[in-house]
Amino acid sequence: MTRKSMLFPMVAVLLSLLLSAALPGFSYSVRLTVKNRTERKVYIKMTGQKAFYYLRVRPGSTDYTIKTGEYKTVFWGCGRELKKTIDVEGQMQIGVTCNRFAHKGERKMIKVSLTRKLP
């Protein structure tokens, strides 16, 4: 086979992959990093149209593989519960703290503080 005849199938496969990723309703797997900055386990329930996750996160940083999409998310920890809608479009991080406000220094991170609301 010549180089030109091999190039056409490779370009066709590449184009089909790119176009399928741009179609609405198409989901793919991405990395979710949860940084649990508490001294206890934190529980996260993520409910989406195409996937469901129940995560038990130990203190520290933990990576998960999840599908893209919009999730109704519930966080439990520190004797508290917090509900939030999260739109997962690519790799993301979630930082969880107890009884203090989430760390402000990290950009592109969803910050969750499981504490009482201030008056």
Disulfide bonds with the S-S distance in Angstrom:
Cys78-Cys98 1.17
